Structures are given as structure tokens and as C-alpha cells.
Amino acid sequence: MALPFLPGNSPNKRLGKERFHKSQHFDYSNGVPMLVGFEKPGIGGEDLVGQKIKPKYSVYPTGEGSGSPAWVTFDKQVLCFDAFFQETVPEAQSETYRIRKCKIYFFLEDDTIQVVEPEYKNSGIPQGTLIRRHRIPLPPPNEDQFYNVFHFNINQQMVMYSRTFTVTDCDSFTRNFLTKLGVYVNSPATVPDDPYSSLREQLEKSMRPLRPYERRDTRRQFLDHDREVLCFNCFWDDGDSRELILHYFLADDTIEIREVIPPNSGRDKVTKFLCRCRLPKHFPAKIKQPGEITDHTVLNVLTSSIMGTMGDRYMLDSLNTGAVHEDFYKDCDLIIGGEVNVFGRRVILTDCDDFTKHYYRTKYGIEDFTPVQNKAPPAPKPPRPLPPYIGFGSEEDSLGSCLCLLPKPPQKDFHKFMEKDRYGLDSKVLTFRAKMITADPTDRERVFIISFYLCDDTISVFERPQRNSGVLGGRFLARGRVKKPGQELFKSELSQYFTAQDLYVGATLCLNSINFQLLDADEYTFNYMEQHAEEFPKANMGTILSKLRSIPEEKQSEIRKFVTLSDPSNTGFIPFESIRSLLLGLDCDLSEHEVLVLGRCFSERQQPEMDVGLMLAVAQDFLKKHPFEQFPKMARAFAHQDRHKTCRLPTNQIRTICKAFHLPLSNSLLEGLLSEFADGGEIDYHAFLAGINWVEHPTPPVMPKDILKFEVSMRSDDGGAAVKNINYSAFLQDVFSLPSNSGDTSA
């Protein structure tokens, strides 16, 4: 019984549907509107009534455990079939048809097919890809469909573009794949013989010899010893000793000899004494004709008188009955002191190079390579005295005019310049503080800075300005090389100049007839000389300790008593000045610099403590005067570098960002702030920014004298960290190997 057609009684076909799109059935083709939607579905992708849409690709099993599409599941999987087709040859006398073998590749991912014909030697026809990869339609009347996997099988014919291919076989993967799809795979078929290919094979077989020739393959020797040459020095005495060089090529056992023609010998310079060839041991009485010495010998079996017009017939002589044997020089025949017969010329080997020695030592175990003396040693060259310096230009420039007709400017030591030139913060400049040695009391109070540049051994002197001294400070001596005093001006030898080893604390320098005494050096100079102790004997701890250990035992006992009395509290430390005066009074030739190096080695140096609040106040005063207000940008830069969001960054990154923002603080003040905020090599950048932010966190104003204190550079009057106390326990133990009396107490 049908329900009445009333609201609520009829079924809603759209119930549960989510797709209601319509397919495009009309389109323009060459400007003409056409109906192109015969195979397109209806509303929502559903098929119309009576419509059967053909699948675009073949239906494959989707794969076990996954629902991936075919282009993912069967990526790089190809079915391979062996096939052939018959091609008619209408205008040929030797053949009427030709059988051409090919490979058919079916790509499972998109049903494309490619046909490739293997290339054969001297085929005379274009081969390779016959049908490039694409989807191939079926022959008429089904040209609207394409080949899929179910159209392939063995022992059947397939028509592709009016050419009939017969499938004969397939590989194991293709057979297994078709079997899993439920396709019964036929038995393989045979390929018919190609008449022209058979004719070519018969011709090639007829050209092959009935028995193989004897192989003399020298490629192994060439590949093993290519570019390896034994080199010998030798001579030939024909009334006048003539020097030669013999080259033995290991690749093919050939020998080449070149003559060494000395200058002004009167001989014509020839290219080679002996061209490269195999050298016979015995000079033949008669020169062999070309072709007389061969690797193979043959026998004349049939002559032309028997065979008529067919010519002579020969066969290979396996016994070599008519062979001509000749001995040639090998590598085992060449030894130092031996003779080589070079076509009647007696050549004696005298010496060889290192490669030749290694070769004979490795292969033959020869160890004696004593050279043969064939000529007297060369006479010593007569001395060439140089004229004295004339006073014009530099000494090196005047010397160049005596060595050659076209003098060149003197060359500087470029390697030394590149090695010891300034690099970054490493200045490679030794700086000393000095005073003038003079009887004038005014000049004795003048303070000089002597700088020695390691890159070119030049010296410059700068005088520090002093208030109310009556002397203008500034450059006292321009940078340049300074000669040592006490040398003649007009002499043949080059003058000696001051070097880095001549400068040390306590040394006296005579610079342009003015004597200076070096009183102190900066921290960089001490560190550089100690790090390069092999170049600076005055900073070499081994040399200093050897001098101290040469002191007699009585003096060592006196030193022990002195340091014990200087430390009544048994703290293990005594003032440096006490032991300095003691060491300088010893008769061991210790200089002031060596005593300072010894004190630095056993000292306990402490940097002065700084007031953090005062440092922040001075820093804010600097930032306020320049006016610097980029604190929000610096905070964003710090946060950008903080990848792990820990609010902490390494000290070098904080320093780099401060330099990038051109923070108007001196290097000493910035380094002091970073060292105060550093904790384990990292800095809390929020606390650092809060400390220097004068806009949000201002500090109380500071006095001008406090600001002046922090404007002073790190290289101030007191130089580096001064040596105050000496650990005499470690000093006695390392220098004299003596135990100290403070062994019961903690040093």
C-alpha cells in the first residue's frame, strides 16, 4: 500500500549527502561551444541513469595493510616483456624481411608503455626507443580505450600503432605480478631466426682463426708501472769524461739517455744521446732489418705455385724454430758501478735518485748505494770581497748594486711579516716603559714608552706628557730600524740592528746616541715572551732555573734561612721585594727581567676589587651623555639569540651584541661590567640591561673624579697586575728541591 504524497511521507533523497556540485558538461574547443561531458558524473559525483564511466587507470590490488593510490604503491615498479616484430625489406638482395627484437615496459603507476630496441653493432638502422613512454590506445574499433595490465600475456600478439608485436617472454617479477592478479601466464615462445643476422654471424666466424694465437699481453706491466722511471747518473769516457743521465722506463723496459752539457763546454747541445728504445746487451755485428725481430714466427705451408692465384698460406710456428733471440737490458742489470754497453760505448753508472734506491731496496733487497767518484771535487769559489759602504742610501740598497748590473730594491721578509703582523686584538708589539740615562735631573724624570714591532723589527719611542715638566710629550723617535752602537759606518759587512731578544726589563738601549733603561713592560709583553720562551732566553724558565741550580749548597742554605725568617707567621708567602733583592744579589747573572718572570711564576696576583654600584653609575652617566636609548632593541636582540628561553647568554654573545649597537662605553668599563655579571660563563641579560638602563632604572649622580677613574685605559702607569707575594714553599721545592719549614702549616 503506497503512502499518500503528503509532506513527511515522501523519502528525502538528499538526506545524508554533503556534496551537491555539478560537473561542467560544456566547454569551448577552438572557439566553438561543444558538449564534452559524456563521461562526467551528475550532481554530487553520482552516475547518471544508464551511465557507465570507464576507469581511467587499471584496477590493481591496493596493497596489504594500506590504502595508498596506485601511483604511490607501484612507484618505480615496471613490467618487462620480451617481444619482436617482423619488418619487410623490399629493396634488398640478401634479405626480404628482418626480425627485430625489442623490450616492452609497462609502468604500473600510470599505465604508460615504452618500447625500446637494444642497439646492435653495425646494424645500419636507427635503434633505441621505438615508442616513447605514454598511454597507448587500443587498435580500432576500441581506439577510445587504452592498454592496461590485463591486455598483456606471453605468446600473444599486440598491435601498437599498426605494428604487430609478438610477446615471447617476461622476467620473474612480471610473471609473479600477473599470477597474483589471477592471470594465467602462457608458456614462453621462441623467436624466429633473422636471415641477415645469421649471415653476419657466419661471416664473423669465418674471419676468426681456427686456433688461438699466442698472447703477449704487456698491459699489466704498463698499468702497474706507468710513469715510474729509474734515474741513474753515469758517464762515458771518450778521452774527455761526458756526464749522462740514464732513464729506465719500467712500463715497457725501454732506456733513454740524455747528455748533461756544462756551459761554455764548446759542444753542440743535442736533444738526446740515445732515443728511447730497448737497449741490446751485445752490440750486433749486423743491424737487423725492420720486421726481422718479431714476437711470432710463421711457417710457409702452401706457396703460390701450388695454389695458383690464391696466394701463399702461412701458419703460426709454435716451436719458434726460426726466431731470432736477443738479450736486452733489464732493471736487474743496472747497478751502481756497473757498465752498460750502448752500441759499443762503455757507459758507467755512478749514482741514482731516491726513487731508484727505494725500488731496488724493495724488490731486490740492495742496501749499498755508494756513489762512484768519477771526477775531482769542484774547486772552491774564490772569495768576492765587497766594497765598503759609501754612505748613499741604505746599506742593503748599496749592496744590491754590487751584486748585479741591474739592482733590485731590497726585499723584506714577507713570511715573517705575515706571521707576526697584527691580527685582531693580537698586536704583536712589545711595549716597555723606560727612562733616560743622563746626568741632567730634568731628563731623568722623563718617562718614555718604547714599542718594538715584531713584524719588521722596527722601534718607536713615545714620550708621555707630564704636567708642569717643561717638556713637550709626543713622538720622540719615529718608527724604524735602529742600529746597534759601536759599529763602523763605512764597512763591507751589513750593520747589526736591535732585535726582539735585545729588549727586556733591565736592559740598556742606545738609540741614536741616547741611552735608555727599560724599567717595566705591560702584561701583553710579559705573556708573549713567556709563551715564546724558545725565542726569548730572558723569559725561558728552564734557563732561569738552571742558573739558580748552579748556586753552591752554602748559598742555598742561606736562601732557605732568609725566606724562613721573612715569614715568621708560617703563611707560606713572603713579599716579592724581599726575594727580589736576594736574587739580584746572588752571583748567578740574573737580570731584572728574569727575576720578574720567576716572581710571576710563583706569585699570587689578585686583581683589585671594583665597586659594582659605582661601575653602573659611571656607565649610566656615559650613556646619558651620548644619549643612548636603544635598550628595547637590545632586549629584542638578546631574546632572539636566546633559543632555549633561559634568559641567559654566553659572555661573548653579549659582548658582540653590545659592539653591534655601538654601546658608548670604554673597553675596560665594558669588560668590567661583563665580568661582574658573568656566572659560569653566562650572563643574565635582563639584569645586565636593567643595570645600564638609565631611563627606567637611574642611579644616583657620580662625581667627576669617579668618572675620570674609569676613563683611564687598561694600559695605565702601573702596567699589568703587579707581583706582590711569592709562594716560597713552591719556589724552594721547584728550584732547589728543598722542603720548606712550613710543612706543618698550610701554605
LINDA-V230253 format. One record per pair of residues at least 24 apart in sequence whose C-alpha atoms are under 10 Angstrom apart, sorted by the first residue. I is the first residue (numbers start at 1). J is the second residue. Records with the same first field share a line. If there is no record, write none. Layout:
# LINDA-V230253
I = J  J
This chain:
# LINDA-V230253
17 = 44
18 = 44
19 = 43  44  45  46
20 = 44  45  46
21 = 45
22 = 46
54 = 145
55 = 145
56 = 110  111  145  146  148
57 = 108  109  110  111  112  146  147  148  149
58 = 108  109  110  111  146  147  148  149  150
59 = 148  149  150  181
60 = 108  109  149  181
61 = 180  181
69 = 109
70 = 108  109  110
71 = 107  108  109  110  111
72 = 109
73 = 108  109
74 = 107  108  109  110
75 = 107  108  109  110
76 = 107  108  109
77 = 106  107  108  109  173  174
78 = 104  105  106  107  108  109  111  112  113  173  174
79 = 104  105  106  107  108  113  149  152  170  171  172  173  174  175  177  178
80 = 104  105  106  107  114  115  169  170  171  172  173  174  175
81 = 105  106  115  152  153  154  166  167  168  169  170  171  174  175
82 = 154  165  166  167  168  169  170  171  188  189  191
83 = 115  117  154  155  156  157  158  164  165  166  167  168  169  170  189  190  191
84 = 117  157  164  165  166  167  168  191  192
85 = 157  158  163  164  165  166  167  191
86 = 163  164  165  166  192  194
87 = 163  164
94 = 195  196  199
95 = 194  195  196  197  199
96 = 195  196
97 = 194  195  196
98 = 193  194  195  196  197
99 = 191  192  193  194  195  196  197
100 = 127  165  191  194
101 = 165  166  191  194
102 = 127  128  129  130  165  166  167
103 = 129  130  167  169  170
104 = 130  131  165  167  170
105 = 133
106 = 133  134  135  147  148  149  152  174
107 = 133  134  135  148  149
108 = 148  149
110 = 134  135  148
111 = 135  136  146  147  148  149
112 = 136  146  147  148
113 = 147  148
115 = 160
123 = 197  200
131 = 160  161
136 = 160  161
137 = 161
149 = 177  178  181  183
150 = 178  181  182  183
152 = 178  183  185
153 = 178  183  184  185  186  187  188
154 = 184  185  186  187  188  189
155 = 185  186  187  188  189  190
156 = 186  188  189
166 = 191
167 = 191
211 = 315  316
212 = 316
213 = 296  316  318
214 = 295  296  316  318
215 = 295  296
216 = 295  296
218 = 251  252
219 = 251  252
220 = 251
221 = 250  251  252  253
222 = 249  250  251  252  253
223 = 251
224 = 250  251
225 = 249  250  251  252
226 = 250  251  252
227 = 251
228 = 355  356  359
229 = 253  254  255  355  356
230 = 255  331  334  352  353  354  355  356  357  359  360
231 = 256  257  351  352  353  354  355  356  357
232 = 257  334  335  336  348  349  350  351  352  353  356
233 = 257  260  336  348  349  350  351  352  353  371  372
234 = 259  336  337  338  339  340  347  348  349  350  351  352  372  374
235 = 259  260  339  346  347  348  349  350  374  375
236 = 339  340  342  345  346  347  348  349
237 = 345  346  347  348  374
238 = 345  346
241 = 374  375
242 = 347
243 = 347  348  350  374
244 = 272  273  347  348  349  350
245 = 272  273  349  350  351  352
246 = 273  274  347  349  352
247 = 276
248 = 276  277  278  329  330  331  334  356
249 = 276  277  278  330  331
250 = 330  331
252 = 277  278
253 = 277  278  279  328  329  330  331
254 = 278  279  328  329  330  331
255 = 279  329  330  331
257 = 342
273 = 342
274 = 342  343
278 = 327  328  329  330
279 = 327  328  329  330  340  341  342  343
280 = 326  327  328  329  330  340  341  342  343
281 = 326  327  328  329  330  333  340  341  342  343  344
282 = 326  327  328  329  340  341  342  343  344
283 = 341  342  343  344  345
284 = 326  343  344
288 = 324
292 = 323  324
293 = 323  324  325  326
294 = 323  324  325
295 = 320  323  324  325
296 = 320  322  323
297 = 321  322  323  324
298 = 322  323
331 = 359  360
332 = 360  363  364
334 = 360
335 = 360  366  368  369
336 = 368  369  370  371  372
337 = 369  370  371  372  373
338 = 372
348 = 372  374
349 = 374
350 = 374
385 = 492  493
386 = 491  492  493
387 = 490  491  492  493
388 = 489  490  491  492  493  494
389 = 488  489  490  491  492  493  494
390 = 489  490  491  492
391 = 489  490  491
394 = 494
395 = 489  490  491  492  493  494  495
396 = 494  495
399 = 492  493  494
412 = 456
413 = 455  456
414 = 455  456
415 = 455
416 = 454  455  456  457
417 = 454  455  456  457
418 = 455
419 = 454  455
420 = 453  454  455  456
421 = 453  454  455  456
422 = 453  454  455
426 = 524  528
427 = 453  454  524
428 = 452  453  454  455  524  525  528
429 = 453  454  455  457  458  459  500  524  525  528
430 = 454  459  500  503  504  521  522  523  524  525  526  528  529
431 = 459  460  461  503  504  518  520  521  522  523  524  525  526
432 = 461  503  504  505  517  518  519  520  521  522  525  526  719
433 = 461  462  463  505  516  517  518  519  520  521  522  717  719
434 = 461  463  505  506  507  508  509  515  516  517  518  519  520  521
435 = 463  508  515  516  517  518  519
436 = 508  509  510  514  515  516  517  518
437 = 508  509  510  514  515  516  517
438 = 514  515  516
442 = 469  470  471
443 = 469  471
444 = 516
445 = 469
446 = 471  473
447 = 473  519
448 = 473  474  475  476  516  517  518  519
449 = 475  476  518  520  521
450 = 476  477  503  516  518  521
451 = 479  503  521
452 = 479  480  481  498  499  500  503  525
453 = 479  480  481  499  500
454 = 499  500
456 = 480  481  499
457 = 481  482  497  498  499  500
458 = 482  497  498  499  500
459 = 498  499  500  511
461 = 511
477 = 511  512
482 = 510  511  512
483 = 510  511  512
484 = 509  510  511  512  513
485 = 509  510  511  512  513
486 = 510  513
500 = 529  535  536
501 = 529  535  536  537  538  539
502 = 536  538
503 = 536  538  593
504 = 529  536  538  539  591  592  593  594
505 = 538  591  592  593  594  595  596
506 = 591  592  593  594
507 = 591  592  593
518 = 592  593
519 = 592  593
520 = 592  593  596  717  718  719  720
521 = 593  718  719  720
522 = 714  715  716  717  718  719  720  721
523 = 715  719  720  721  722
524 = 715  719  720
525 = 720
526 = 593  596  597  600  720
527 = 597
529 = 597
530 = 597  601
537 = 594
538 = 590  591  592  593  594  595  596  597
539 = 593  594  595  596  597  598
540 = 594  597  598
541 = 594  597  598  601
543 = 594
544 = 588  589  590  591  594  595  597  598  735
545 = 594  598  734  735  736
546 = 588  735
547 = 587  588  589  590  735
548 = 583  586  587  588  589  590  735  736
549 = 588  735  736  737
550 = 587  588  736
551 = 586  587  588  736
553 = 736
555 = 586  587
556 = 732  735  736  738
557 = 736  738
559 = 583  586  732
560 = 728  729  732  736  738  739  740  741
561 = 740  741
563 = 728  729  732  740  741
564 = 728  729  740  741  742
567 = 728  742
568 = 742
569 = 742  745
570 = 740  741  742  743  744  745  746  747
571 = 727  728  729  742  745  746  747
572 = 725  726  727  728  729  730  740  741  742  743  745  746  747
573 = 602  603  604  724  725  726  727  728  729  730  747
574 = 603  724  725  726  727  728  729
575 = 603  723  724  725  726  727  728
576 = 600  602  603  722  723  724  725  726  727  728
577 = 723  724  725  726
578 = 725  726
579 = 725  726  728
580 = 726
596 = 722  723
597 = 723
598 = 726  731
599 = 723  724  725  726  727  728  731
600 = 721  722  723  724  725  726
601 = 723  726  727  730  731
602 = 723  725  726  727  728  729  730  731  734
603 = 722  723  724  725  726  727  728  730  731
604 = 722  723  724  725  726  727
605 = 721  722  723  724  725  726
606 = 721  722  723  724
607 = 720  721  722
608 = 721
610 = 672  673  676
611 = 676
612 = 672  673  676  677  691
613 = 691  699  700
614 = 699  700  701  702  706  707  710
615 = 669  670  672  673  676  691  692  706  707  710
616 = 669  673  688  690  691  692  693  694  698  699  700
617 = 691  692  694  698  699  700  701  702  703  706  707
618 = 665  669  692  699  700  701  702  703  704  706  707  708  709  710  711
619 = 664  665  666  669  670  673  691  692  693  694  699  707  710
620 = 665  691  692  693  694  695  697  698  699  700  701  702
621 = 692  694  698  699  700  701  702  707
622 = 663  664  665  666  692  694  707  711
623 = 663  664  665  692  693  694  695
624 = 664  693  694  695  698
625 = 664
626 = 663  664  665
627 = 664
628 = 661  662  663  664  693  694  695
629 = 693  694  695
630 = 661  663  693
631 = 661  689  690  692  693  694  695  696
632 = 689  693
633 = 661
634 = 658  660  661  685  689
635 = 685  686  689
637 = 661
638 = 685  686  689
639 = 685  686
642 = 685
646 = 684
647 = 682  683  684  685  686  687
648 = 678  679  681  682  683  684  685  686  687
649 = 678  681  682  683  684  685
650 = 678  679  680  681  682  683  684  685
651 = 675  677  678  679  680  681  682  683  684  685
652 = 681  682  683
653 = 682  683
654 = 682  683  684  685  688
665 = 710  711
666 = 710  711  712  713  714
667 = 711  713  714
668 = 710  711  712  713  714  715
669 = 710  711  712  713  714
672 = 710
